[in-house]
Amino acid sequence: MKTVGIIGGLGPETTSKFYLEIIFGCYERNKVSRPPILIWNVPLKYEIEKDLIVDAKGEERYIPYLIDAAKRLEKGGADFLVMPCNSLHIFIDKIRNSVKVPVLSIVEETVKFLKYKRVSKVGILASATLLKHKLYEDTFKKENIEQIVPEKTDQEKIGILINKLVLNEYSDKDKAELLNIIGRFKKNDLKSIILACTDLQLLVRHNSELMIFDTMKIFAEATVDKILEQ
């Protein structure tokens, strides 16, 4: 089995769930031994994290932390790296250029999954930073997938919700707010949406009227594939 290096802590609860998804995903397909996993919890300052999530600013301050994380994991023996955070993938080229081992992309794996599911139109719930950089939008266009984004006021609410999630300060009220936002997607004649912020899966995974695709789960399955790759 290959050793995966996880650039984690952004946010911590999602990292822990991602870890468990890998553990149990490997067990379903290989009952010989546990998978080798390394995790570096990025010591990011809360102020920097909030600026990016809520106000979509100061992103360049992330780069030294992420490159340091990637190099530590490579030096520790990781055969490949993953980041269970969608927004951090705006830096994936810089991270890939900083190490010699492969770095998997949650965007590439999610688009591959949607193509397999024959999805041609999808709503997206993500941070303002991710949308600003058109991380999914540009890739969707290449694959003829139409992206629908929330209204401006809803997007502002999503930023606040994500920040609460990474600080473990969310409540049932926040879950209800997110469900209301998802409900407003229906007017776009949508059948499916993606949670393109892995922290959002902590609030909702299912909806009776829309198919919800969790990018964290998709990425975890791709990571398991890579771990077990011969």
Z-matrix of the N, CA and C atoms (Angstrom, degrees):
N
C 1 1.470
C 2 1.524 1 110.56
N 3 1.328 2 115.32 1 148.75
C 4 1.459 3 120.94 2 177.39
C 5 1.529 4 109.63 3 -85.72
N 6 1.328 5 115.52 4 150.15
C 7 1.464 6 121.37 5 177.20
C 8 1.524 7 109.65 6 -91.62
N 9 1.336 8 116.54 7 125.32
C 10 1.460 9 120.85 8 178.33
C 11 1.521 10 109.50 9 -96.69
N 12 1.330 11 115.91 10 140.11
C 13 1.450 12 121.50 11 173.76
C 14 1.521 13 108.92 12 -110.08
N 15 1.318 14 117.12 13 122.51
C 16 1.460 15 121.94 14 -176.85
C 17 1.524 16 110.49 15 -103.88
N 18 1.331 17 115.99 16 121.50
C 19 1.461 18 120.83 17 171.75
C 20 1.515 19 105.63 18 -85.15
N 21 1.323 20 116.57 19 101.40
C 22 1.458 21 121.04 20 -167.56
C 23 1.517 22 115.01 21 -120.86
N 24 1.340 23 113.64 22 -174.22
C 25 1.456 24 121.25 23 179.23
C 26 1.507 25 114.22 24 91.63
N 27 1.322 26 117.17 25 5.27
C 28 1.476 27 121.79 26 -175.20
C 29 1.528 28 109.98 27 -129.17
N 30 1.339 29 119.61 28 74.53
C 31 1.451 30 126.26 29 -3.29
C 32 1.530 31 111.11 30 -95.39
N 33 1.321 32 115.01 31 169.28
C 34 1.461 33 122.09 32 -173.85
C 35 1.527 34 115.37 33 -64.20
N 36 1.344 35 117.04 34 -38.49
C 37 1.468 36 118.80 35 -178.24
C 38 1.522 37 110.95 36 -68.15
N 39 1.331 38 116.26 37 -38.76
C 40 1.465 39 119.89 38 176.48
C 41 1.524 40 110.35 39 -64.24
N 42 1.326 41 117.00 40 -40.44
C 43 1.468 42 120.57 41 178.32
C 44 1.521 43 110.45 42 -59.69
N 45 1.328 44 116.99 43 -42.04
C 46 1.466 45 120.00 44 -179.45
C 47 1.525 46 111.32 45 -66.79
N 48 1.330 47 116.93 46 -38.77
C 49 1.463 48 120.25 47 178.20
C 50 1.524 49 111.08 48 -69.82
N 51 1.320 50 116.21 49 -37.33
C 52 1.456 51 120.88 50 176.83
C 53 1.529 52 109.96 51 -62.02
N 54 1.322 53 115.99 52 -43.05
C 55 1.465 54 121.64 53 176.99
C 56 1.530 55 110.93 54 -57.56
N 57 1.328 56 116.55 55 -46.99
C 58 1.465 57 120.28 56 -179.33
C 59 1.524 58 111.76 57 -66.02
N 60 1.346 59 116.85 58 -38.13
C 61 1.466 60 120.23 59 177.00
C 62 1.529 61 110.38 60 -58.75
N 63 1.319 62 116.70 61 -40.47
C 64 1.470 63 121.00 62 179.18
C 65 1.522 64 110.59 63 -66.78
N 66 1.333 65 116.23 64 -47.06
C 67 1.467 66 121.23 65 -179.47
C 68 1.525 67 111.11 66 -56.60
N 69 1.332 68 116.05 67 -51.87
C 70 1.464 69 120.11 68 -176.27
C 71 1.529 70 111.66 69 -74.21
N 72 1.340 71 116.38 70 -32.46
C 73 1.460 72 119.87 71 177.47
C 74 1.517 73 111.67 72 -64.55
N 75 1.330 74 116.03 73 -40.65
C 76 1.468 75 119.98 74 176.97
C 77 1.529 76 110.70 75 -67.07
N 78 1.338 77 116.20 76 -39.13
C 79 1.458 78 119.56 77 -178.73
C 80 1.527 79 111.84 78 -62.37
N 81 1.321 80 116.88 79 -36.54
C 82 1.458 81 120.44 80 179.84
C 83 1.524 82 111.79 81 -62.21
N 84 1.323 83 116.72 82 -29.25
C 85 1.461 84 120.61 83 -174.61
C 86 1.523 85 114.08 84 -110.85
N 87 1.320 86 117.30 85 -13.84
C 88 1.459 87 120.77 86 -178.94
C 89 1.518 88 108.89 87 -149.67
N 90 1.330 89 116.20 88 103.06
C 91 1.462 90 121.04 89 -176.33
C 92 1.529 91 112.17 90 -98.21
N 93 1.328 92 115.97 91 26.49
C 94 1.464 93 120.82 92 179.79
C 95 1.517 94 111.40 93 -89.20
N 96 1.345 95 117.44 94 -46.51
C 97 1.466 96 120.17 95 -178.45
C 98 1.519 97 110.73 96 -156.97
N 99 1.324 98 115.87 97 164.68
C 100 1.457 99 121.93 98 176.82
C 101 1.536 100 109.81 99 -71.56
N 102 1.339 101 117.70 100 149.74
C 103 1.464 102 119.99 101 178.75
C 104 1.528 103 111.79 102 -75.56
N 105 1.339 104 117.88 103 144.88
C 106 1.471 105 121.08 104 176.34
C 107 1.527 106 110.77 105 -78.27
N 108 1.323 107 116.63 106 122.10
C 109 1.467 108 121.92 107 -175.05
C 110 1.530 109 110.34 108 -133.84
N 111 1.332 110 115.31 109 132.98
C 112 1.465 111 121.63 110 172.12
C 113 1.524 112 107.89 111 -115.70
N 114 1.340 113 116.96 112 138.46
C 115 1.464 114 121.57 113 177.77
C 116 1.527 115 109.24 114 -128.94
N 117 1.331 116 116.10 115 129.75
C 118 1.452 117 120.26 116 170.61
C 119 1.522 118 107.31 117 -113.16
N 120 1.349 119 114.57 118 115.09
C 121 1.457 120 120.70 119 179.38
C 122 1.528 121 108.19 120 -82.95
N 123 1.330 122 117.14 121 106.51
C 124 1.466 123 122.16 122 -173.75
C 125 1.539 124 110.41 123 -62.96
N 126 1.352 125 118.03 124 122.34
C 127 1.474 126 121.45 125 -178.72
C 128 1.528 127 112.31 126 -81.07
N 129 1.320 128 115.20 127 61.56
C 130 1.463 129 120.79 128 -176.29
C 131 1.528 130 110.83 129 -80.89
N 132 1.321 131 116.69 130 141.25
C 133 1.458 132 120.77 131 177.49
C 134 1.529 133 109.13 132 -71.17
N 135 1.330 134 115.70 133 140.39
C 136 1.468 135 120.96 134 -177.43
C 137 1.526 136 112.00 135 -59.66
N 138 1.320 137 117.19 136 -36.70
C 139 1.466 138 121.05 137 -178.99
C 140 1.525 139 111.19 138 -61.83
N 141 1.346 140 116.18 139 -42.17
C 142 1.459 141 121.06 140 179.52
C 143 1.523 142 110.01 141 -64.42
N 144 1.331 143 115.49 142 -42.41
C 145 1.457 144 121.36 143 -179.10
C 146 1.532 145 110.98 144 -62.82
N 147 1.328 146 116.55 145 -45.45
C 148 1.467 147 120.96 146 -178.95
C 149 1.528 148 111.14 147 -64.26
N 150 1.338 149 117.22 148 -41.85
C 151 1.470 150 120.52 149 -179.70
C 152 1.527 151 111.36 150 -57.75
N 153 1.330 152 116.22 151 -41.68
C 154 1.462 153 119.78 152 -178.40
C 155 1.527 154 111.45 153 -71.72
N 156 1.325 155 116.52 154 -45.53
C 157 1.460 156 120.85 155 -174.53
C 158 1.523 157 112.83 156 -70.22
N 159 1.330 158 116.66 157 -46.89
C 160 1.464 159 120.94 158 -173.47
C 161 1.523 160 112.47 159 -87.41
N 162 1.344 161 116.61 160 -43.16
C 163 1.464 162 120.37 161 -172.53
C 164 1.520 163 114.40 162 -110.52
N 165 1.333 164 117.46 163 -0.81
C 166 1.473 165 122.20 164 178.84
C 167 1.531 166 111.81 165 53.48
N 168 1.327 167 116.22 166 47.25
C 169 1.461 168 119.94 167 178.81
C 170 1.532 169 110.61 168 -138.96
N 171 1.329 170 115.17 169 163.15
C 172 1.457 171 120.80 170 176.58
C 173 1.516 172 114.75 171 73.07
N 174 1.333 173 116.58 172 20.23
C 175 1.465 174 119.95 173 -174.30
C 176 1.524 175 113.58 174 -61.52
N 177 1.343 176 117.00 175 -29.92
C 178 1.463 177 119.84 176 -176.84
C 179 1.535 178 111.73 177 -63.44
N 180 1.335 179 117.03 178 -20.35
C 181 1.468 180 120.50 179 179.98
C 182 1.522 181 112.39 180 -71.51
N 183 1.335 182 117.15 181 -15.77
C 184 1.470 183 121.30 182 177.89
C 185 1.532 184 112.24 183 -73.37
N 186 1.317 185 115.86 184 -33.11
C 187 1.462 186 121.18 185 -166.72
C 188 1.529 187 114.38 186 -53.83
N 189 1.350 188 120.52 187 -49.42
C 190 1.471 189 119.47 188 179.78
C 191 1.527 190 113.22 189 -59.37
N 192 1.324 191 116.44 190 -37.18
C 193 1.472 192 120.71 191 179.26
C 194 1.537 193 110.84 192 -64.51
N 195 1.319 194 116.18 193 -43.20
C 196 1.464 195 120.43 194 -175.80
C 197 1.532 196 111.88 195 -72.54
N 198 1.305 197 116.20 196 -40.74
C 199 1.466 198 119.43 197 177.87
C 200 1.526 199 110.23 198 -65.07
N 201 1.333 200 116.27 199 -40.41
C 202 1.462 201 120.37 200 176.30
C 203 1.528 202 110.72 201 -60.64
N 204 1.335 203 116.36 202 -43.50
C 205 1.471 204 121.24 203 178.81
C 206 1.525 205 111.15 204 -61.01
N 207 1.333 206 115.63 205 -46.50
C 208 1.469 207 120.45 206 -178.62
C 209 1.525 208 110.86 207 -60.36
N 210 1.321 209 117.29 208 -44.06
C 211 1.466 210 121.35 209 -178.53
C 212 1.522 211 111.46 210 -67.76
N 213 1.322 212 117.28 211 -38.59
C 214 1.461 213 120.75 212 177.78
C 215 1.538 214 110.57 213 -61.97
N 216 1.328 215 116.32 214 -44.85
C 217 1.460 216 120.43 215 -178.51
C 218 1.525 217 111.13 216 -67.70
N 219 1.321 218 116.89 217 -40.54
C 220 1.465 219 120.17 218 176.82
C 221 1.525 220 110.19 219 -61.46
N 222 1.325 221 116.42 220 -46.08
C 223 1.462 222 121.12 221 179.67
C 224 1.528 223 111.02 222 -63.96
N 225 1.339 224 115.98 223 -30.98
C 226 1.463 225 121.16 224 -179.69
C 227 1.518 226 113.74 225 -75.00
N 228 1.339 227 117.42 226 -10.00
C 229 1.455 228 120.24 227 176.42
C 230 1.513 229 116.08 228 113.20
N 231 1.341 230 117.72 229 10.40
C 232 1.473 231 120.04 230 178.63
C 233 1.525 232 110.68 231 -67.24
N 234 1.330 233 116.15 232 135.71
C 235 1.470 234 121.54 233 176.55
C 236 1.524 235 111.58 234 -84.57
N 237 1.330 236 116.38 235 -24.62
C 238 1.470 237 121.80 236 175.37
C 239 1.517 238 108.15 237 -157.82
N 240 1.348 239 115.88 238 162.16
C 241 1.459 240 121.14 239 -175.76
C 242 1.524 241 111.67 240 -120.05
N 243 1.326 242 115.47 241 152.01
C 244 1.462 243 121.82 242 174.41
C 245 1.527 244 109.00 243 -138.97
N 246 1.336 245 116.01 244 155.24
C 247 1.466 246 122.74 245 174.44
C 248 1.527 247 107.58 246 -128.73
N 249 1.329 248 118.91 247 106.33
C 250 1.467 249 120.33 248 -179.96
C 251 1.524 250 111.88 249 -79.20
N 252 1.336 251 116.05 250 46.99
C 253 1.460 252 123.29 251 176.58
C 254 1.516 253 107.13 252 -142.06
N 255 1.308 254 116.99 253 119.31
C 256 1.460 255 121.17 254 -177.59
C 257 1.526 256 112.71 255 -61.60
N 258 1.328 257 117.20 256 -48.48
C 259 1.463 258 121.06 257 -173.38
C 260 1.526 259 112.79 258 -59.37
N 261 1.332 260 117.12 259 -33.53
C 262 1.463 261 120.46 260 -179.25
C 263 1.519 262 112.21 261 -65.66
N 264 1.324 263 116.91 262 -15.20
C 265 1.471 264 119.26 263 -178.31
C 266 1.530 265 113.01 264 -73.46
N 267 1.332 266 117.59 265 -4.29
C 268 1.460 267 118.47 266 171.17
C 269 1.534 268 109.87 267 -68.48
N 270 1.343 269 116.07 268 -16.22
C 271 1.468 270 120.97 269 179.87
C 272 1.531 271 112.85 270 -105.11
N 273 1.321 272 117.96 271 9.85
C 274 1.460 273 119.45 272 -169.65
C 275 1.526 274 112.88 273 -61.36
N 276 1.315 275 118.28 274 -34.80
C 277 1.466 276 119.75 275 179.33
C 278 1.526 277 111.27 276 -64.36
N 279 1.329 278 116.74 277 -40.77
C 280 1.467 279 120.63 278 178.39
C 281 1.527 280 110.55 279 -65.22
N 282 1.318 281 116.31 280 -39.18
C 283 1.466 282 120.14 281 179.44
C 284 1.527 283 110.41 282 -68.83
N 285 1.323 284 116.68 283 -43.50
C 286 1.462 285 120.55 284 178.18
C 287 1.526 286 111.18 285 -60.44
N 288 1.326 287 116.97 286 -36.69
C 289 1.464 288 120.76 287 -179.57
C 290 1.530 289 113.02 288 -75.58
N 291 1.334 290 116.89 289 -13.10
C 292 1.463 291 120.22 290 -176.83
C 293 1.527 292 113.16 291 -92.05
N 294 1.352 293 117.12 292 -12.35
C 295 1.471 294 120.98 293 -178.22
C 296 1.530 295 110.48 294 -133.50
N 297 1.304 296 115.62 295 167.39
C 298 1.466 297 120.63 296 179.70
C 299 1.522 298 112.47 297 -98.05
N 300 1.333 299 116.67 298 -17.46
C 301 1.469 300 119.97 299 -179.26
C 302 1.523 301 109.77 300 -84.41
N 303 1.349 302 118.60 301 156.24
C 304 1.474 303 121.19 302 179.00
C 305 1.529 304 112.31 303 -64.78
N 306 1.330 305 115.94 304 149.14
C 307 1.463 306 122.56 305 174.40
C 308 1.525 307 107.28 306 -123.10
N 309 1.330 308 117.07 307 113.25
C 310 1.463 309 120.74 308 -178.87
C 311 1.532 310 110.57 309 -72.41
N 312 1.327 311 115.77 310 150.22
C 313 1.464 312 121.55 311 -179.58
C 314 1.522 313 111.07 312 -110.74
N 315 1.325 314 116.48 313 125.98
C 316 1.462 315 120.42 314 177.50
C 317 1.532 316 110.58 315 -67.52
N 318 1.327 317 116.97 316 -30.07
C 319 1.461 318 120.89 317 178.53
C 320 1.520 319 110.28 318 -67.99
N 321 1.325 320 116.57 319 -49.49
C 322 1.465 321 120.89 320 -179.46
C 323 1.521 322 111.22 321 -60.67
N 324 1.331 323 116.84 322 -41.66
C 325 1.468 324 120.25 323 -178.68
C 326 1.526 325 111.47 324 -70.03
N 327 1.326 326 117.27 325 -36.30
C 328 1.468 327 120.42 326 179.20
C 329 1.524 328 111.08 327 -68.67
N 330 1.319 329 117.07 328 -43.36
C 331 1.460 330 120.53 329 178.72
C 332 1.530 331 110.55 330 -63.64
N 333 1.310 332 116.32 331 -39.81
C 334 1.466 333 120.89 332 176.82
C 335 1.543 334 109.96 333 -59.92
N 336 1.332 335 115.91 334 -41.47
C 337 1.462 336 121.92 335 179.26
C 338 1.533 337 110.93 336 -64.88
N 339 1.342 338 117.36 337 -44.85
C 340 1.462 339 121.14 338 -179.33
C 341 1.526 340 111.64 339 -64.79
N 342 1.314 341 116.53 340 -37.13
C 343 1.463 342 120.14 341 176.14
C 344 1.522 343 110.44 342 -62.91
N 345 1.331 344 115.90 343 -41.62
C 346 1.466 345 120.87 344 178.62
C 347 1.533 346 110.35 345 -62.29
N 348 1.343 347 115.91 346 -36.69
C 349 1.464 348 121.49 347 179.65
C 350 1.534 349 112.53 348 -82.84
N 351 1.330 350 116.26 349 -1.22
C 352 1.459 351 123.14 350 -179.75
C 353 1.533 352 112.65 351 58.18
N 354 1.322 353 115.26 352 42.24
C 355 1.461 354 121.18 353 176.74
C 356 1.520 355 108.41 354 -86.92
N 357 1.332 356 117.77 355 126.26
C 358 1.462 357 121.62 356 -178.98
C 359 1.530 358 112.98 357 -111.72
N 360 1.341 359 116.20 358 -10.51
C 361 1.461 360 120.96 359 179.54
C 362 1.521 361 108.13 360 -148.10
N 363 1.337 362 116.83 361 128.21
C 364 1.462 363 118.81 362 -174.21
C 365 1.524 364 110.66 363 -146.38
N 366 1.333 365 115.40 364 140.24
C 367 1.457 366 120.69 365 172.64
C 368 1.513 367 109.01 366 -83.19
N 369 1.324 368 117.04 367 153.33
C 370 1.464 369 119.85 368 -177.50
C 371 1.521 370 110.73 369 -131.55
N 372 1.323 371 115.93 370 129.77
C 373 1.457 372 122.77 371 173.39
C 374 1.517 373 106.56 372 -110.66
N 375 1.328 374 117.11 373 116.72
C 376 1.457 375 121.18 374 -173.10
C 377 1.521 376 109.99 375 -155.38
N 378 1.328 377 115.57 376 172.69
C 379 1.465 378 120.37 377 175.39
C 380 1.529 379 109.75 378 -71.44
N 381 1.326 380 116.22 379 157.79
C 382 1.460 381 120.94 380 178.26
C 383 1.523 382 110.80 381 -62.53
N 384 1.328 383 116.44 382 -33.21
C 385 1.465 384 120.67 383 179.60
C 386 1.515 385 111.38 384 -63.72
N 387 1.310 386 116.36 385 -45.38
C 388 1.459 387 120.42 386 -179.88
C 389 1.528 388 110.81 387 -62.09
N 390 1.327 389 116.44 388 -42.84
C 391 1.463 390 119.97 389 179.52
C 392 1.525 391 111.36 390 -67.45
N 393 1.327 392 116.26 391 -38.27
C 394 1.464 393 120.33 392 179.56
C 395 1.528 394 111.46 393 -60.20
N 396 1.310 395 116.04 394 -38.03
C 397 1.457 396 120.57 395 -178.59
C 398 1.533 397 112.51 396 -86.04
N 399 1.343 398 116.59 397 -0.73
C 400 1.466 399 121.84 398 177.46
C 401 1.529 400 111.42 399 54.42
N 402 1.323 401 115.35 400 39.27
C 403 1.457 402 120.77 401 -173.84
C 404 1.527 403 111.90 402 -60.09
N 405 1.325 404 116.13 403 -47.49
C 406 1.461 405 119.93 404 177.66
C 407 1.528 406 111.15 405 -84.90
N 408 1.323 407 115.86 406 -39.44
C 409 1.465 408 120.91 407 -174.11
C 410 1.529 409 112.49 408 -54.08
N 411 1.318 410 117.25 409 -47.52
C 412 1.466 411 120.66 410 -178.18
C 413 1.525 412 111.76 411 -64.12
N 414 1.332 413 115.77 412 -39.82
C 415 1.464 414 119.63 413 179.16
C 416 1.521 415 110.85 414 -71.31
N 417 1.336 416 116.57 415 -38.09
C 418 1.463 417 120.70 416 177.04
C 419 1.530 418 111.15 417 -59.05
N 420 1.332 419 116.14 418 -43.97
C 421 1.464 420 120.07 419 -177.76
C 422 1.530 421 111.40 420 -59.17
N 423 1.321 422 116.06 421 -38.57
C 424 1.466 423 120.43 422 179.88
C 425 1.531 424 110.91 423 -64.51
N 426 1.330 425 115.93 424 -27.24
C 427 1.465 426 120.47 425 -177.11
C 428 1.530 427 111.89 426 -106.28
N 429 1.342 428 117.02 427 13.23
C 430 1.475 429 122.46 428 178.61
C 431 1.526 430 112.86 429 58.52
N 432 1.335 431 115.27 430 41.00
C 433 1.458 432 121.10 431 175.00
C 434 1.530 433 107.70 432 -109.99
N 435 1.327 434 116.86 433 125.28
C 436 1.465 435 121.45 434 -179.57
C 437 1.527 436 110.03 435 -85.31
N 438 1.325 437 116.31 436 131.71
C 439 1.461 438 121.85 437 -179.95
C 440 1.526 439 110.65 438 -104.28
N 441 1.336 440 116.39 439 131.79
C 442 1.463 441 122.57 440 176.28
C 443 1.523 442 108.46 441 -114.75
N 444 1.330 443 117.13 442 126.11
C 445 1.470 444 121.39 443 -177.53
C 446 1.527 445 110.10 444 -106.27
N 447 1.341 446 117.76 445 160.22
C 448 1.472 447 120.87 446 178.19
C 449 1.532 448 111.41 447 -68.27
N 450 1.319 449 115.56 448 163.44
C 451 1.457 450 120.52 449 172.91
C 452 1.528 451 108.95 450 -66.20
N 453 1.331 452 116.55 451 160.30
C 454 1.462 453 121.35 452 -174.22
C 455 1.525 454 112.48 453 -55.82
N 456 1.330 455 117.42 454 -45.86
C 457 1.468 456 120.06 455 -178.29
C 458 1.526 457 111.19 456 -65.35
N 459 1.328 458 116.30 457 -37.19
C 460 1.464 459 120.07 458 177.88
C 461 1.526 460 110.38 459 -67.60
N 462 1.325 461 117.46 460 -37.95
C 463 1.459 462 120.46 461 179.35
C 464 1.533 463 110.94 462 -64.08
N 465 1.310 464 117.01 463 -36.93
C 466 1.464 465 120.85 464 177.16
C 467 1.527 466 110.30 465 -64.28
N 468 1.331 467 115.86 466 -39.94
C 469 1.470 468 120.12 467 178.13
C 470 1.522 469 111.01 468 -65.36
N 471 1.328 470 116.69 469 -37.74
C 472 1.466 471 121.15 470 179.52
C 473 1.523 472 110.43 471 -61.94
N 474 1.336 473 116.79 472 -41.00
C 475 1.464 474 120.30 473 178.39
C 476 1.517 475 111.61 474 -60.19
N 477 1.316 476 116.39 475 -42.21
C 478 1.465 477 120.83 476 178.67
C 479 1.527 478 110.46 477 -65.82
N 480 1.340 479 116.51 478 -41.25
C 481 1.469 480 120.86 479 179.33
C 482 1.528 481 111.46 480 -62.47
N 483 1.322 482 116.37 481 -43.64
C 484 1.467 483 120.36 482 -179.34
C 485 1.527 484 110.50 483 -62.33
N 486 1.326 485 116.49 484 -42.18
C 487 1.462 486 119.57 485 179.28
C 488 1.526 487 111.52 486 -62.82
N 489 1.336 488 116.43 487 -38.80
C 490 1.466 489 119.93 488 176.29
C 491 1.518 490 111.15 489 -63.08
N 492 1.318 491 115.71 490 -38.28
C 493 1.463 492 120.38 491 -178.16
C 494 1.526 493 111.82 492 -64.87
N 495 1.340 494 117.06 493 -45.83
C 496 1.466 495 119.14 494 -177.65
C 497 1.527 496 111.48 495 -68.74
N 498 1.333 497 116.56 496 -20.30
C 499 1.470 498 120.88 497 177.99
C 500 1.530 499 112.17 498 -97.79
N 501 1.344 500 116.21 499 2.68
C 502 1.468 501 121.95 500 -179.25
C 503 1.532 502 111.70 501 58.31
N 504 1.327 503 116.05 502 41.95
C 505 1.465 504 120.96 503 -179.02
C 506 1.533 505 112.03 504 -117.94
N 507 1.328 506 116.86 505 21.26
C 508 1.451 507 120.04 506 -176.74
C 509 1.526 508 112.24 507 -87.83
N 510 1.343 509 115.64 508 162.86
C 511 1.464 510 121.49 509 -176.18
C 512 1.524 511 110.15 510 -142.19
N 513 1.322 512 115.97 511 179.55
C 514 1.469 513 120.67 512 176.64
C 515 1.527 514 111.18 513 -62.57
N 516 1.316 515 116.89 514 -29.89
C 517 1.463 516 121.35 515 177.64
C 518 1.529 517 110.67 516 -62.24
N 519 1.330 518 115.62 517 -38.63
C 520 1.465 519 120.13 518 178.83
C 521 1.524 520 110.76 519 -68.52
N 522 1.317 521 116.28 520 -36.86
C 523 1.468 522 120.15 521 176.64
C 524 1.525 523 110.12 522 -62.30
N 525 1.336 524 116.61 523 -42.55
C 526 1.458 525 120.93 524 178.98
C 527 1.527 526 110.56 525 -63.95
N 528 1.316 527 117.07 526 -38.61
C 529 1.467 528 121.64 527 178.42
C 530 1.522 529 111.09 528 -62.15
N 531 1.328 530 115.77 529 -43.89
C 532 1.461 531 119.58 530 179.92
C 533 1.531 532 111.15 531 -65.92
N 534 1.313 533 116.75 532 -38.78
C 535 1.459 534 120.21 533 178.38
C 536 1.532 535 110.93 534 -63.99
N 537 1.335 536 116.58 535 -35.80
C 538 1.463 537 120.24 536 176.50
C 539 1.523 538 111.49 537 -64.64
N 540 1.330 539 115.61 538 -40.51
C 541 1.469 540 120.54 539 178.38
C 542 1.524 541 110.00 540 -63.98
N 543 1.328 542 116.07 541 -44.12
C 544 1.459 543 120.69 542 178.44
C 545 1.528 544 110.14 543 -61.72
N 546 1.335 545 116.27 544 -39.49
C 547 1.459 546 120.67 545 179.94
C 548 1.516 547 112.73 546 -61.02
N 549 1.329 548 116.58 547 -34.12
C 550 1.462 549 120.24 548 -179.49
C 551 1.530 550 112.79 549 -72.31
N 552 1.328 551 116.60 550 -13.52
C 553 1.460 552 120.33 551 175.63
C 554 1.530 553 111.28 552 -68.68
N 555 1.324 554 116.65 553 -24.50
C 556 1.459 555 120.54 554 -173.35
C 557 1.525 556 113.15 555 -60.72
N 558 1.322 557 116.67 556 -26.99
C 559 1.465 558 119.10 557 -178.31
C 560 1.530 559 111.82 558 -68.24
N 561 1.324 560 116.67 559 -13.08
C 562 1.463 561 121.55 560 177.89
C 563 1.526 562 112.25 561 -89.95
N 564 1.324 563 115.92 562 12.44
C 565 1.459 564 121.13 563 -179.97
C 566 1.533 565 110.98 564 56.52
N 567 1.333 566 114.60 565 44.91
C 568 1.458 567 120.74 566 -179.65
C 569 1.526 568 111.33 567 -94.72
N 570 1.312 569 114.97 568 148.53
C 571 1.458 570 120.50 569 174.94
C 572 1.522 571 111.63 570 -111.17
N 573 1.349 572 115.96 571 -16.20
C 574 1.464 573 118.80 572 -177.66
C 575 1.520 574 111.85 573 -150.98
N 576 1.338 575 115.38 574 154.09
C 577 1.457 576 122.09 575 174.40
C 578 1.523 577 108.50 576 -136.88
N 579 1.330 578 116.11 577 159.62
C 580 1.462 579 119.83 578 174.13
C 581 1.523 580 109.35 579 -115.77
N 582 1.320 581 115.31 580 140.79
C 583 1.462 582 121.04 581 171.75
C 584 1.526 583 105.95 582 -86.98
N 585 1.335 584 115.90 583 91.95
C 586 1.460 585 121.45 584 -176.35
C 587 1.523 586 111.76 585 -91.03
N 588 1.309 587 114.84 586 21.11
C 589 1.462 588 123.05 587 163.82
C 590 1.510 589 104.33 588 -130.85
N 591 1.319 590 117.08 589 115.58
C 592 1.462 591 119.96 590 -172.12
C 593 1.525 592 112.58 591 -64.58
N 594 1.335 593 118.11 592 -19.91
C 595 1.462 594 119.72 593 177.97
C 596 1.524 595 112.20 594 -70.65
N 597 1.326 596 117.79 595 -26.14
C 598 1.462 597 120.65 596 -176.58
C 599 1.523 598 113.12 597 -65.27
N 600 1.339 599 116.84 598 -22.46
C 601 1.464 600 118.67 599 178.60
C 602 1.530 601 111.40 600 -65.76
N 603 1.343 602 117.00 601 -13.93
C 604 1.461 603 120.37 602 176.82
C 605 1.530 604 111.28 603 -72.00
N 606 1.339 605 116.75 604 -20.71
C 607 1.458 606 121.15 605 -179.58
C 608 1.519 607 113.06 606 -99.15
N 609 1.330 608 116.73 607 -36.53
C 610 1.466 609 118.82 608 -176.68
C 611 1.522 610 110.25 609 -154.09
N 612 1.332 611 115.85 610 140.09
C 613 1.462 612 120.76 611 175.64
C 614 1.516 613 111.76 612 -127.09
N 615 1.338 614 115.66 613 -20.21
C 616 1.461 615 119.16 614 -174.45
C 617 1.527 616 110.47 615 -133.32
N 618 1.307 617 115.70 616 152.97
C 619 1.462 618 122.83 617 175.77
C 620 1.518 619 107.32 618 -148.44
N 621 1.332 620 115.80 619 137.80
C 622 1.462 621 119.08 620 -174.14
C 623 1.530 622 113.16 621 -70.89
N 624 1.349 623 117.42 622 -20.76
C 625 1.458 624 119.44 623 -174.50
C 626 1.524 625 114.05 624 -112.40
N 627 1.311 626 117.87 625 -16.55
C 628 1.459 627 122.15 626 179.42
C 629 1.520 628 110.55 627 -127.10
N 630 1.323 629 116.73 628 143.77
C 631 1.457 630 120.92 629 173.61
C 632 1.520 631 108.16 630 -80.25
N 633 1.325 632 117.37 631 124.01
C 634 1.460 633 121.73 632 -179.91
C 635 1.520 634 109.32 633 -106.42
N 636 1.322 635 116.16 634 122.36
C 637 1.457 636 121.58 635 177.10
C 638 1.527 637 108.66 636 -104.11
N 639 1.311 638 115.92 637 120.90
C 640 1.466 639 122.93 638 -177.44
C 641 1.529 640 109.23 639 -91.50
N 642 1.336 641 117.24 640 112.83
C 643 1.469 642 120.03 641 -177.09
C 644 1.522 643 112.04 642 -64.79
N 645 1.331 644 116.86 643 -27.83
C 646 1.466 645 119.45 644 177.62
C 647 1.525 646 110.92 645 -63.43
N 648 1.322 647 116.15 646 -44.22
C 649 1.460 648 120.51 647 -179.56
C 650 1.535 649 110.56 648 -68.21
N 651 1.329 650 116.33 649 -41.55
C 652 1.467 651 120.21 650 177.38
C 653 1.520 652 110.52 651 -58.91
N 654 1.331 653 115.65 652 -44.23
C 655 1.463 654 120.97 653 -178.02
C 656 1.527 655 111.48 654 -69.65
N 657 1.320 656 116.37 655 -35.85
C 658 1.466 657 119.85 656 177.90
C 659 1.532 658 110.40 657 -63.39
N 660 1.325 659 117.06 658 -40.80
C 661 1.460 660 120.96 659 178.92
C 662 1.533 661 110.97 660 -65.31
N 663 1.336 662 116.58 661 -38.21
C 664 1.462 663 120.33 662 177.40
C 665 1.525 664 110.56 663 -66.99
N 666 1.329 665 116.17 664 -35.39
C 667 1.466 666 121.15 665 178.07
C 668 1.524 667 110.66 666 -66.58
N 669 1.317 668 116.60 667 -40.89
C 670 1.465 669 121.17 668 176.80
C 671 1.524 670 110.17 669 -61.12
N 672 1.335 671 115.55 670 -43.42
C 673 1.482 672 120.05 671 177.34
C 674 1.522 673 110.68 672 -55.38
N 675 1.324 674 116.27 673 -43.79
C 676 1.468 675 121.38 674 -177.55
C 677 1.526 676 111.51 675 -69.98
N 678 1.319 677 116.79 676 -39.58
C 679 1.473 678 120.81 677 178.02
C 680 1.527 679 111.18 678 -60.21
N 681 1.329 680 115.27 679 -42.87
C 682 1.471 681 120.84 680 -176.20
C 683 1.513 682 113.01 681 -88.75
N 684 1.309 683 116.86 682 0.09
C 685 1.463 684 121.19 683 -179.69
C 686 1.524 685 111.15 684 -61.99
N 687 1.321 686 115.41 685 133.46
C 688 1.469 687 120.42 686 -179.83
C 689 1.516 688 110.43 687 -89.16
